[in-house]
Amino acid sequence: MGEISGFKGKYQQRFASGFVSEFVYGNIIEDAEKLYDDEDVRRATGLSKEEYFKRVREILDNFGNDKKWKENLHNKDGKPYWDTFETVLLFADSRFRRNKGSTYKKAFLERAKFFAYVDFRMNSTAQYADIVLPAKSHYEVWDLRTNPGYHRFANLAQPPANLKPVGEAKSEWEICTLIAEKLQEIALKRFEEAKKKGESNPEKYIKIPDPTHSKTGYRDLANFADEFTKGGKLRTDKDAVEMALEKVEQFQPNTIESMRKRGGFLVLNEKAGKSSPLYPDKPYNSFENNLYMFERFETLSGRLTYYVDHDLWIELGAAVPTAKEPIRPKRFPFVLMTPHARWSIHSTYKHSTLLMRLQRGKPYIMINPEIAKKKGIKDGDEVRIFNDIGDFYAMAKIYPSAPKDAIVLEHGWEPMMFKFNRNHNAVVSDLLNLLELSDGWGHLKFGGNWDGNQHAYTTSVDIEKA
């Protein structure tokens, strides 16, 4: 895929830790300090609350100075990317629906001086963007749905014949192409104007210094769109599919037409298996290469690794796989459980009027009948769910399968579907897992296979009839 996405190695992408950066973007540490007391933190980590937060802050502050992290973040100027962003172009990520805590949205928007968002729905993130670029939806675009490392098949997504776009909606490929072309146009215009004025260094408008991520030491905006589109060969989503079928060896030999004749899919060839051969008549078995063909695992020793010889892991009692109690606050009686929704994919299709008929048409929580009776709550009542960092309101659904110590709420509801535009994330605050911030040991190096994680959805709440 590098032929399609990587400028043939001329430029190197900026790479930030997903979980860590979002923790910092949203200033989530403020919510965490309010929600968890000393007992909660000690139970889960063995450290006092004061020591735990001190360690988290030290690691976050040290990202820009630690040589290991600098190398892995491709960052030489002393600051991680999550400390330096001002302009955000975000595709199909409703992070104000998804992220936890009451501080995230405000903190993110204060950092983002300009925020452009691309989606096919006016969701809870699009509502706060400076500009919303309308995208085509899943079934209006050309695409290949697969992962060449693990799957047996690749499915072809294609728009129906003669489908007209809704309004100004475009595919994400077209949107990126148009942005690239506009950047090149503006840069060249400023370059020409500077030359006419006799400025001493007109090239500063087309050669943007970037010593860290460019082999040439600068970004060449004079040719930016040409490079981005491979000389105009890669302007649309269909162009991308055709190039992927041509360039990705695991897809060969296939074309759009051969996939159509087969019914809209292709069978990946024998080069596709990352950790197991792909057989035409047998299932895919993970790690067959390692267990039966004796290839090394991607660990320091080449074996399955159970012991982590790292000071922090040893200190926290996790040098070997060790069960730990949840970090959720015990002073609130109910665990908030958020399983996947039956009738949506995360928040996608959550607003469908047909599907909402299957789920009462509004957000609801599921409560055990005995708990509801003690609280004076009847089916259909509005209830308030709360803890020390926030609250939200939802309809009560009496549900015998709900545990007596839990409140069950399917995830994916957009904040704008709740009273006061506030969803269940208002009562959730995550903590960073120190173990997963221990970068630079053996195979535990920040990158695609190793990224800092959070203690996600570990909150507890109380409820009352509203």
N, C-alpha and C positions, 0 to 999 in steps of 0.2 A: 504493500500500500504506500510505501515511501515515495514511489514515482508520482503518486497522486497528491500526497499531502506535504512532502518535505522539501520542495525547491531543490531536489537532488542533492541535499546535504549542504547547500550553500548557507542556509540559515539554520540555527538551532532553536527549538522552541523554549519558551520560558515554562518552567515546570514547578508547580507549587503543590504542597501537600493538601489534599482535599479537606480532610477532617480538621487538621491544624489550622489551615487558613480560615475556614469558616468559623472556627472557635474564636479566632482573632477578629475577623471581619465584624462579627456581631457582638463583640465584647461580652461573650457568654459567661466569662468568669465572674462578672458581677452577679448574675442570677444564681450561679453555683454557690457563691459565698453566702447568699441569703438562704438558700434552700437546705443545704446540708450542714448538720451540726457536727461537733467533734466525734460523737459516738458513731454517727453514720460513716464518716470517713475512716475511722479506726477499724470498724468492722470489715470494711471492704479492702483496705490497703495496708493496715498495720501501722499507719502513720497518723499523727495528730492532724487535726484540720489545719493548724498553723503551719506545720512542717510540710504537709501535702501541697498547699497553695504556694508556699515559698518555693518548693521544688518546681512546680509548674511554671511559675513566673521566671525562675532562673533559666529553665530550658528555653522558654519562648524568647527571653531577652538575649540568649546566647546563640540563637540560630544564625544571626548575621556575623558572629565573631568566630564560631566554631569552624575549624578548617574542614572537618568532615562534612558538615551540613552545607557549607559554602560550595564545596565541590559537587555535592549531589543536587543542590538547588540551581546549579549553573549560575551562580550569583557571586560577583566579585566586588560589588560596591558596598558591602557591609550591611545590606538590609535585605530581608526576604521580600518576595513580591507582595505578600499580603500587607506589608507596611507601606507600600509605595504606590498602589494603584489609585488612579483618579478617574479614568475613563473605563466604562464597563460595556461590553457588547455581549449579551447573554442570550443563549439559544435554548428555548424550551425547558427552562429550569425554574419552576415556580418556588423559588427559595423562600419567599415570605409565607408560603403555605407549609413548606417542608421543614424549615429550621426551627429550632427549639428556643424557648425563653421569651421574655417580654422585651428584651433590649435589642434583639438582632436587627429588626427592620430599621429602627432609628439609627443605630450605629453604622449599618451598611450604607444607608443613604447619605449620612454625613460625610463618609469617606468618598463616595462616588460623586464627583463633581458633575459628571455627565453619564447618564444611564440609558442605554438603548436596549430594547428587548424584542426578541423575535419569537412569535408563537402563533398558533391558529385559534387561540381562545383569549378573551379578555379576562385573564385570571387575576388572582390576588397580587401577583408580581407585576403584571402588565399595567395595572391601575396606578402604579407609582413610578413608572418609567417616564423619562423626558420624551422619548420617541418610541412608539410601538410599530415594528415592521410586520405586516401581516404575512404569515406563512401559509403554504398549502398544507393540508393535513396528510396523514399517513397514506391514504388510498388515492391521493391526487398526484403523487410523485413517483419517479423512477427510483428504485432502490434495490439493493441486495441484502437480504436479511440472513445473516449467518455470522459465525466466528470460524475462520479457516483453521484455527488451532484445535478445535474440539468437536465441531458438528459433523454430521454425515452429509448434510444437504445444505444448499443455499436456495432460498426462495426469492423469486423475482416479484417485486412490487411494480406495478405499472398503472398509469391512469387509464380509465376507460376511453375508448375512441371518441374523439370529438368533444371531450369534456372541456367546458369553458371555465376559466378560473373565476372564483368569487371575488368581486371587487378588484383590488390591486394585489391580491395574494400571489406570492411567488415561492418557488422552491428555495430551500436554504442555499443551494449552490448558486442559484441566480442572484440571490440577495448578496452573497459574498462577492460574486463577480462584479456586480454593480458598484459595491463599496470600493473594491480594488480599482476599478476603472476611474471612479471619481477621485480617489486619492492621487492616482497618477496624473489625472487632468489638472487638479489643483496645483500639484507640485510643479508640473511643467509650466503652467501659467505664471506662477510666482518666479520661477527660474528665468523665463523670458522677460518678464517685467523688470527683474533685477538687472539683467544684462542691458536693457534699454536705458535704465537709469545710471548705468556705469558703476554699480556696486562692486566693491573689491572682491567679494566672494559669493557670487550668485549660486554656486554649486551647493551651498548650505541648504537650499530648498529641496534639492533632489537627492543629496547624499546625507542621510541622517546617521550620526555617529552611533555605532553599536558594537564596541570591541568585544563584548562578551559572547554575543550570539551570532555573529556573522564572520565568516572566514575572511571577508574583505575588510572588516572593521567598520562597515557602514551598511545601511539599508539603502538600496538603489530604488528610489521612488520613481525615477524616470522610466524604468522598465518594469515597475511593480506588477501591473495588471498583465503584461505580456508573460512574465514569469509565472504568475499565479495561474493563468489559464493555459500554460504550455503553448504560447503563441496563438491563442484563440481556439485551441482544440478542446479545452475543458471549461466551457462556459455554463453548462446546464447539468442538471441531475442525470439526464440521459447520457450525456457525454461521460460522466463519471462512471456510470454502470458499464458502458462500453469499454472504457479504459481499464476498469478493474478486471473485466473478463479477459482482456488482452494481456494485462501485465501480471496478474496474480497467478502464480504457477499452479496453486492448488485448484483453481477454477477451470483449468484448461483440459481438453479443448472444448470451449463453449462460446456461444454467441447469444444475443437476445433471441434470435429466431430459433436456435436449437432448444433453448429453454422453453420458449412458447410451445413448440411442438411436443415437448415432453410433459406439458401441463403446468409450466410456470416454475420449474425448479431444475437444479442440476445436482448430480452426485459428485461430491468432492473426490479428487483422486488420491492416490496413495501417499502423496506428500503432505496431506492435510493434518494427519494425526500428530499432535504435539507430544503426547506421552504414551501413545499406543498406535500401532498400525491400524489403518482403516481397511477392513475386509468387506467384500461385497455381500457375504452371507452370514456374518457374525456380528454381535453387538460390539460397541466401542467400550473397551475396558481401560479405565484410567491407570496409568503407571505400569502398563505392561512392559514398556521399554525398560523401566528400571528394575522391576521385580523378576522378569523372565529373560530379558536381553542384557541385563547387568550394566545398563547405562547409569551414570552418576545421577543422583538427585541434585537439585539446585540448592545444596547446602554446603557449609564449610567442609564437612567431612565426606560429602558425597553419599551419605547414608541418611535414612530417616533420623531426625535429630530430636531427642527427648530432653537432653540436658543442655541448658544455655549457660555457658560459663561467662557470665557478665555480672559485674559488681551489683548493678541495680536489680537484676533479676534475683540474684542471691539474697540481697538485702530485703526484698519484698516477698521472699518465700515462694518464688515461682520458677526456680531454676529447673524444676521438673514440673510436668503438668499438675496443677493444683487447683482444686475447686475453691472458690471464694464466695462469701455471702454477697447478695446484691447490695448496692450502695444506697438504695432508696431510703428516704427518711421514715423512721418507725413511729414518729409521733402522729402521723396521719394514718387512719385505719385501713384505707383501701388502696391497693395497687391499681394503677391505671394501665390497662392492657389494650394495645391497639393492633389487632390482627389486620391482615389484608382484607380489602373489601371484596364482596362477591360480584358487584355489578359495575366495577370501574377498574381501570389500570392506574393505580395511585389516584391522582385527581382527574385524569383524563376520562371524559364522558360522565363525570360526576353530576354535571348539570343537565344531562339528557332527560327530558321530561318523561319519556317512556320508561327509562330505567328508574327514575325517582319514584314512579308508581309502585315499584317493588320494595321501596325502603322508606315509606312514610313521607317522602318528599322533603325531609329536613333532617338535620343531624340529630341523632339520638344516642343515648347511652343505655347499655343493658345492665339491669340490676337484678340480683337474686331476690325472689319473692319475700323471703324472711327479712332481709335487710330493708327492702322497700316498706314492709309493714311496720318495722320498728321506727323508720324515719317518717312515717305518715305519707308516703309517696304512692300514688296510684298510676297505673298505666296511662300514658299520655300527658302526665303532669310536666310542667317545666321545672327543671332542677338546676341548681347552681353547684358547680364542681370547683373546688378551691384548695389552695395551700398558701404558703407564705410568699410566693412570688407572683401570684395572679389567680384569675378565675375565668370561667366561661360558662355559658348556659346551653342546655340541650334538652330535648324531650326524653322522658323516662320510658323505657320499654321493659316491662317485667319479663324476665328471661330465666327460667328454671335452671338452665345450664351454666349460668354465670356463677363463678365461685363466690362464696360468702365474703371473702376478703378482697374482692376485686370489682372494679368498674370496667366494663368492656365497651370499647368504642372503635368501630371500624375506621381505619385511617383513610386519608385522601380527601376529607371534607375541606373545602376552601374556607378561609376565614370569613369571606363575605357572605357565606351561607349561615353564619352564626349571628346571634344577637350581639350588637356592639362591634361587629367585624372582628371577633376574637375567637380563635379556635382553641383546640386542646393543647397546642404547643405553648400557650400562655402559662401552663402549670408545669412545664417540663424544662429542666435544665441539665445539660450533659456535663460530664467531667472528662477531661482528657485522661487516657490511660497511660500512666508513666512508662509501663513496659514497652509500649509501642512508640515511645519517643526515644528509645535507646538506640540511636542510629550509630552505624559505623562498626559494629561487631560482626565478624564472620559474614554470613549471608544476609544479616539484618541491616540492609543499607537502603536508605530512602529511595524509592523509585516505584515502578509499576507493580512490583511484587511485594512491596513493603511500605506501608503508609500508616501514620499515626491514626489511631482509632479513638472512639469515645465510648464511655459507658452510656449507651443510648437507651432512651425511654425507660429510665429507672426511677421514675417519680412515684410518689404516693399522694393521695388526696383525701378530702372529706367531701360529703355531699349534704345538701339540704334542699327542701322544697322551696322554690323561688317565690 
